[in-house]
Amino acid sequence: MAKSLMEYFNREDRLGVLATSAKSGEVDCAYFGSPRMIDESTVVVTLGDNKTLANLKQNPHACYFIMEPGKSIMEWKGLRIYLKMIKYETQGETLEAMKKAIAERAGEAAAKMMQAAVTFSVSGLRPLADFGQGWENSI
């Protein structure tokens, strides 16, 4: 039976890639372990003052890509989670809570780099490889 989306997304042992693009179309991607799904349609991530945040300020659309190796390429698992930024906060409870969690997992230095809490709505889900199956079969 497939895991729930939130259970899969919030696993501690996973990394994913967040892809963004500037208004000009210039693409960036960066790996993250900190995104958290707070309900089945909302994701929060903390960001430093970096290209990802700069892109999101220009273009609110992004994709978070999670991939897990399998024994063969056809057995790999993962998801493409399409996102739209709702807001970003440079202070407040959400940012402080996320920084605290990052400090516990990755240390104080990592937490101090975080400058914004970004909230996204989930706008779509696709499996790692789209062979006409639903995303539920991909995790």
C-alpha positions in Angstrom: 0.0 0.0 0.0 1.3 3.5 -0.9 2.4 5.8 1.9 0.5 9.0 2.4 2.0 12.0 0.6 2.8 13.8 3.8 4.5 10.8 5.4 6.6 10.3 2.3 7.4 14.0 1.9 8.4 14.6 5.5 10.7 11.6 5.9 14.0 12.7 7.6 16.2 10.5 5.3 15.3 12.2 2.0 16.7 15.0 0.0 15.1 16.7 -2.9 15.8 19.2 -5.6 13.8 22.5 -5.7 13.8 23.9 -9.2 12.9 27.6 -9.8 13.2 30.1 -12.6 13.6 33.8 -12.8 11.2 36.0 -14.7 13.7 35.9 -17.6 13.5 32.1 -17.7 16.9 31.4 -16.2 16.6 28.2 -14.3 18.1 27.2 -10.9 18.0 24.0 -8.9 19.3 23.3 -5.4 19.0 20.4 -3.1 17.1 20.7 0.2 16.2 18.5 3.1 14.3 21.1 5.0 10.9 21.4 3.2 8.0 20.2 5.3 4.5 19.4 4.2 2.2 20.9 6.8 -1.0 19.5 5.2 -1.7 17.6 2.0 -1.7 20.9 0.0 0.9 23.1 1.7 4.7 23.0 1.8 7.0 25.3 3.9 10.7 25.6 3.3 13.4 27.9 4.7 15.8 29.6 2.4 18.9 31.7 2.7 19.4 34.9 0.8 20.1 33.0 -2.4 19.2 32.5 -6.0 16.2 30.3 -5.2 14.6 33.0 -3.1 15.5 35.7 -5.7 13.8 33.5 -8.4 10.7 32.9 -6.3 10.3 36.7 -5.8 10.1 37.1 -9.6 8.3 33.9 -10.5 6.3 32.0 -7.8 6.3 28.6 -9.6 8.6 25.8 -8.6 9.0 22.0 -8.6 10.3 19.8 -5.8 11.8 16.6 -7.1 12.3 13.6 -4.8 14.1 10.5 -6.1 15.0 7.2 -4.5 17.2 4.6 -6.3 15.9 1.1 -6.9 17.6 -2.2 -8.0 17.0 -1.2 -11.6 16.0 2.1 -13.2 12.4 0.9 -13.6 12.3 0.3 -9.8 13.3 3.9 -8.8 10.7 5.8 -6.8 10.0 9.4 -6.4 7.7 12.4 -7.1 7.6 15.7 -8.9 5.6 18.1 -6.7 4.6 21.3 -8.5 4.4 24.3 -6.2 3.3 27.9 -6.2 4.6 30.3 -3.6 1.8 31.8 -1.5 4.1 34.0 0.7 7.5 34.4 2.1 8.3 35.7 5.6 11.6 37.2 6.8 10.5 37.1 10.5 7.9 35.5 12.7 6.9 32.2 14.3 7.1 30.0 11.1 10.7 31.1 10.3 11.8 30.6 14.0 10.2 27.2 14.2 11.8 26.0 11.0 15.2 27.5 12.1 14.9 25.6 15.4 14.2 22.3 13.6 17.2 22.9 11.2 19.5 23.6 14.1 18.5 20.3 15.7 19.1 18.3 12.5 22.0 20.2 10.8 23.5 22.5 13.4 23.3 26.2 14.4 25.5 27.4 11.5 22.9 26.0 9.0 20.0 27.5 10.9 21.7 31.0 11.0 21.9 31.0 7.2 18.1 30.8 6.9 16.6 34.2 6.0 13.0 33.4 4.9 10.2 30.9 5.4 8.5 30.3 2.1 5.0 28.8 2.0 3.8 27.0 -1.2 0.5 25.6 -2.3 0.8 22.2 -4.1 -0.5 22.7 -7.6 0.2 19.3 -9.0 1.8 15.9 -8.5 3.4 13.5 -10.9 5.3 10.3 -10.5 9.1 10.2 -11.0 8.5 8.5 -14.4 5.1 9.1 -15.8 4.0 5.8 -17.4 0.3 6.6 -16.9 0.3 5.6 -13.3 -0.9 7.8 -10.4 1.6 9.3 -8.0 0.4 7.0 -5.3 2.2 4.1 -7.0 5.5 6.0 -7.1 6.2 6.2 -3.4 
